[in-house]
Amino acid sequence: MSYPYPAQQTTGEPLANPWYTPGWTAQDPDYVVLPENEFNIQGFPAGATYVTVTANYFDNDGNPLSGYLSFWPSSPLQFTVNGVTTQIYQRRVGQNLWDEPGAYWGSGKIYLRNGNLLVNLLATDNAAVNMNPVTFTYHVKEHIYKGQEYDITVPSTSTSPVDIHTLTIPSVSCDDSSSVLRIAAISTQYVPVVVNIQSGGQTVNPTSDTVQFAFTQNGVEPSTWTAGAWITSSTPPYYAQILVGPSGAVTLTAGVYTIWVQVDISPQVAAFPAGTLVIY
């Protein structure tokens, strides 16, 4: 008995070759159609821009650090080419260029080699392939001793290879988010707030950026803002402040308010709660 398939024959055998057993046939290399390149495997359309990102990780004695980095896109992605839409779900991404071909592709772990990072990342702006959203960011986590976490953008105009530390996005937070300040309704006083901006693990001086304040009740987010000012400083912590009271920039009636701060660190405009103000 024989089977009219282009692979192995089973003439004279009592049973069919195991390659023809349901569930096994797909493993026969004669039936597996190889893609043209690795990007077809991933489902990315031709024309998408990738950028090679690099960095060095060493201790104070010049010893290379071991470990890996992970890159998490800020949103799922869609590409539409010739009317065909490809959906790319959120997952850890990156092609480690230090690996043997494909050794760790798909694992989401971008391993260091002799303290060096070398990874291909999809550019965070890819207008040529109708990407939706049109821009996104990566959240980076360093799985190494005292590793840090931060966000980056990877512009398609970057010249490969580009150092990862030149791509970091400043993150803004407030060290006083749980603080409570009490001011009498007849008093005019400054409301100070510590603003902490981190970029690539380093504290950034924000005093050249525009800072504004708002005060809301019952968990409502602000819709209007009032200009604040920085307390001059060349070293952290960096304080912003606004004068509150009958002769100040903002006058509030008795009640409990959430203090909001907005800092314009273009292209970001970061707004966040910065403590509680009680007017009595």
C-alpha positions as CSV (number, residue, x, y, z in Angstrom):
1,M,0.0,0.0,0.0
2,S,1.3,3.5,-0.8
3,Y,0.1,7.0,-0.3
4,P,0.1,9.7,-3.0
5,Y,2.1,12.2,-0.9
6,P,5.4,14.0,-1.9
7,A,7.1,12.8,1.3
8,Q,8.1,9.3,2.4
9,Q,6.2,6.3,1.0
10,T,4.9,3.4,3.2
11,T,4.9,0.7,0.5
12,G,4.9,-2.8,2.1
13,E,4.5,-1.4,5.7
14,P,1.6,-2.5,7.8
15,L,1.0,1.0,9.2
16,A,1.2,4.5,7.7
17,N,4.4,6.4,8.4
18,P,3.9,8.4,11.6
19,W,4.3,11.6,9.7
20,Y,0.8,11.0,8.4
21,T,-0.7,10.5,11.8
22,P,-3.1,13.4,12.6
23,G,-1.2,16.0,14.6
24,W,2.1,14.9,13.3
25,T,1.8,15.7,9.6
26,A,2.5,19.4,10.3
27,Q,6.0,18.5,11.5
28,D,7.0,17.0,8.2
29,P,9.4,19.6,6.7
30,D,8.0,18.7,3.3
31,Y,4.7,20.4,4.4
32,V,6.1,23.3,6.3
33,V,6.2,26.5,4.2
34,L,9.1,28.6,5.4
35,P,8.6,32.4,5.7
36,E,10.7,34.8,3.6
37,N,12.3,36.3,6.8
38,E,11.9,36.5,10.6
39,F,9.6,39.5,10.4
40,N,6.9,37.5,8.6
41,I,7.0,35.1,11.5
42,Q,6.2,38.1,13.8
43,G,3.4,39.4,11.7
44,F,5.0,42.7,11.0
45,P,4.4,44.3,7.6
46,A,7.3,45.1,5.3
47,G,8.6,48.6,5.7
48,A,8.4,48.8,9.5
49,T,11.5,50.6,10.9
50,Y,13.7,49.0,13.5
51,V,16.5,50.7,15.5
52,T,19.5,49.1,17.1
53,V,19.8,50.2,20.8
54,T,22.9,49.7,22.8
55,A,24.3,50.3,26.3
56,N,27.2,49.2,28.6
57,Y,26.7,47.8,32.1
58,F,29.8,47.6,34.4
59,D,30.5,47.8,38.1
60,N,32.9,50.3,39.7
61,D,35.8,47.9,39.3
62,G,35.2,47.5,35.5
63,N,33.6,44.1,35.7
64,P,30.8,43.4,33.2
65,L,27.4,42.9,34.8
66,S,25.2,39.9,33.9
67,G,21.5,39.7,33.5
68,Y,18.9,40.9,31.0
69,L,16.6,43.7,30.1
70,S,12.9,43.6,29.2
71,F,11.0,46.0,27.0
72,W,7.2,46.4,27.4
73,P,5.2,48.4,24.8
74,S,2.8,51.0,26.3
75,S,-0.1,49.7,24.2
76,P,-1.1,47.0,21.7
77,L,-0.3,48.0,18.1
78,Q,-2.2,47.7,14.8
79,F,-0.7,48.0,11.3
80,T,-2.8,48.4,8.2
81,V,-1.2,47.8,4.8
82,N,-3.2,47.4,1.6
83,G,-6.4,47.1,3.6
84,V,-5.0,44.3,5.7
85,T,-4.8,44.9,9.5
86,T,-2.3,43.1,11.7
87,Q,-2.9,43.1,15.5
88,I,0.2,43.0,17.8
89,Y,-0.6,42.4,21.4
90,Q,1.3,43.7,24.4
91,R,4.2,41.5,25.4
92,R,7.9,41.7,26.1
93,V,9.7,42.4,22.9
94,G,13.1,42.8,21.3
95,Q,15.6,40.9,19.1
96,N,18.8,40.3,21.0
97,L,21.6,40.7,18.4
98,W,24.1,39.0,20.7
99,D,22.3,35.7,20.5
100,E,23.0,32.8,18.1
101,P,20.3,33.3,15.4
102,G,16.9,33.1,17.1
103,A,18.2,31.5,20.3
104,Y,16.2,33.8,22.6
105,W,13.8,35.4,20.1
106,G,10.3,35.5,21.6
107,S,11.5,35.0,25.2
108,G,11.3,38.7,26.0
109,K,14.6,38.4,27.8
110,I,17.3,40.6,26.2
111,Y,20.5,39.2,27.7
112,L,23.7,41.2,28.2
113,R,26.9,39.9,26.7
114,N,30.1,40.9,28.5
115,G,28.2,43.8,30.0
116,N,26.9,45.0,26.6
117,L,23.3,45.5,25.4
118,L,22.6,45.2,21.7
119,V,19.0,44.9,20.7
120,N,16.7,45.6,17.7
121,L,13.5,47.5,18.7
122,L,10.6,48.5,16.6
123,A,10.6,52.3,16.2
124,T,8.0,54.0,18.4
125,D,6.8,56.0,15.3
126,N,6.2,54.1,12.1
127,A,4.0,56.3,9.9
128,A,5.0,54.4,6.7
129,V,3.0,51.4,7.8
130,N,-0.1,53.2,9.2
131,M,0.6,52.2,12.9
132,N,-2.1,52.7,15.4
133,P,-1.5,54.4,17.8
134,V,0.9,56.5,15.8
135,T,3.4,56.6,18.7
136,F,4.0,54.6,21.8
137,T,6.7,54.1,24.4
138,Y,8.6,51.2,26.0
139,H,8.8,50.5,29.7
140,V,12.3,49.2,30.3
141,K,13.3,47.0,33.3
142,E,16.9,46.1,34.0
143,H,17.0,42.6,35.5
144,I,20.5,43.2,36.9
145,Y,22.0,44.1,40.3
146,K,20.4,47.4,41.4
147,G,18.7,47.6,38.0
148,Q,16.3,50.4,37.3
149,E,13.0,50.9,35.5
150,Y,12.2,53.8,33.1
151,D,10.4,54.6,29.9
152,I,12.0,55.3,26.5
153,T,10.9,56.4,23.0
154,V,12.8,55.0,20.0
155,P,12.4,57.5,17.1
156,S,12.6,56.1,13.6
157,T,15.1,58.9,12.8
158,S,17.6,57.5,15.4
159,T,21.0,56.5,14.0
160,S,21.7,52.9,14.8
161,P,23.2,52.0,17.2
162,V,21.8,54.5,19.7
163,D,22.6,54.6,23.4
164,I,19.5,53.7,25.4
165,H,20.3,56.5,28.0
166,T,19.7,59.1,25.3
167,L,16.2,57.8,24.7
168,T,14.8,58.0,28.3
169,I,11.6,59.9,29.0
170,P,11.6,61.9,32.2
171,S,9.1,60.6,34.8
172,V,7.5,63.1,37.2
173,S,6.3,62.3,40.8
174,C,5.7,64.1,44.0
175,D,7.3,63.2,47.3
176,D,4.5,64.9,49.3
177,S,1.5,63.0,47.9
178,S,0.5,61.8,51.4
179,S,1.2,65.1,53.2
180,V,-1.5,67.2,54.8
181,L,-1.2,71.0,55.1
182,R,-3.6,73.1,57.2
183,I,-4.2,76.8,56.5
184,A,-6.7,79.2,58.1
185,A,-9.2,80.7,55.6
186,I,-8.2,84.2,56.6
187,S,-4.5,83.5,56.1
188,T,-2.4,83.9,53.0
189,Q,0.4,81.3,52.8
190,Y,2.6,79.5,50.4
191,V,1.7,75.9,49.6
192,P,5.1,74.1,48.7
193,V,5.4,70.8,46.9
194,V,8.5,68.7,46.1
195,V,8.7,67.7,42.4
196,N,10.8,64.8,41.6
197,I,11.7,64.2,37.9
198,Q,13.8,61.1,37.0
199,S,15.4,60.4,33.6
200,G,17.5,57.3,33.2
201,G,17.9,56.9,37.0
202,Q,19.1,60.5,37.4
203,T,17.3,63.4,39.0
204,V,16.6,66.2,36.6
205,N,16.4,69.9,37.5
206,P,12.9,71.0,36.5
207,T,13.1,74.7,37.5
208,S,13.2,75.9,33.8
209,D,9.8,74.1,33.1
210,T,6.4,75.6,33.5
211,V,4.6,74.6,36.8
212,Q,0.9,75.1,37.6
213,F,-1.4,74.3,40.5
214,A,-5.0,73.4,41.0
215,F,-7.2,72.5,44.0
216,T,-10.2,70.2,43.8
217,Q,-12.6,68.4,46.1
218,N,-14.3,65.0,46.2
219,G,-11.8,63.3,43.9
220,V,-12.6,65.6,40.9
221,E,-9.7,66.1,38.4
222,P,-8.8,69.7,37.7
223,S,-10.0,71.5,34.6
224,T,-8.3,74.9,35.2
225,W,-4.8,75.6,36.4
226,T,-3.1,78.6,38.1
227,A,0.6,79.5,37.5
228,G,3.0,78.5,40.3
229,A,6.7,79.2,40.8
230,W,9.9,77.4,41.6
231,I,11.8,78.0,44.8
232,T,15.3,78.7,43.3
233,S,17.5,75.7,43.7
234,S,20.4,74.1,41.9
235,T,20.3,70.8,43.8
236,P,17.5,68.4,44.8
237,P,15.0,68.4,46.3
238,Y,13.2,70.9,43.9
239,Y,10.3,72.8,45.4
240,A,7.4,74.4,43.5
241,Q,5.0,76.7,45.4
242,I,1.8,78.8,45.0
243,L,0.4,81.5,47.3
244,V,-3.0,80.6,48.7
245,G,-5.3,82.9,50.6
246,P,-7.3,86.2,50.3
247,S,-4.3,88.1,48.9
248,G,-2.8,85.1,47.0
249,A,-3.0,83.6,43.6
250,V,-5.9,81.3,44.7
251,T,-8.5,81.9,47.3
252,L,-10.3,78.9,48.8
253,T,-13.2,78.5,51.2
254,A,-13.2,76.2,54.2
255,G,-12.9,72.6,53.2
256,V,-10.6,69.7,52.2
257,Y,-8.8,70.0,48.9
258,T,-6.5,67.8,46.8
259,I,-3.4,69.6,45.7
260,W,-2.6,69.1,42.0
261,V,0.6,70.0,40.3
262,Q,1.2,70.1,36.5
263,V,4.7,70.3,35.0
264,D,5.3,70.9,31.3
265,I,8.3,68.8,30.3
266,S,7.7,68.9,26.6
267,P,6.5,66.7,24.9
268,Q,5.0,65.5,28.2
269,V,2.6,67.5,30.4
270,A,2.5,65.6,33.7
271,A,-0.3,66.2,36.2
272,F,-0.4,64.5,39.5
273,P,-1.9,64.8,43.0
274,A,0.6,66.2,45.5
275,G,-1.0,66.0,49.0
276,T,-4.0,67.4,50.8
277,L,-4.8,71.0,51.8
278,V,-7.2,71.7,54.7
279,I,-8.7,75.2,54.8
280,Y,-10.4,75.9,58.2
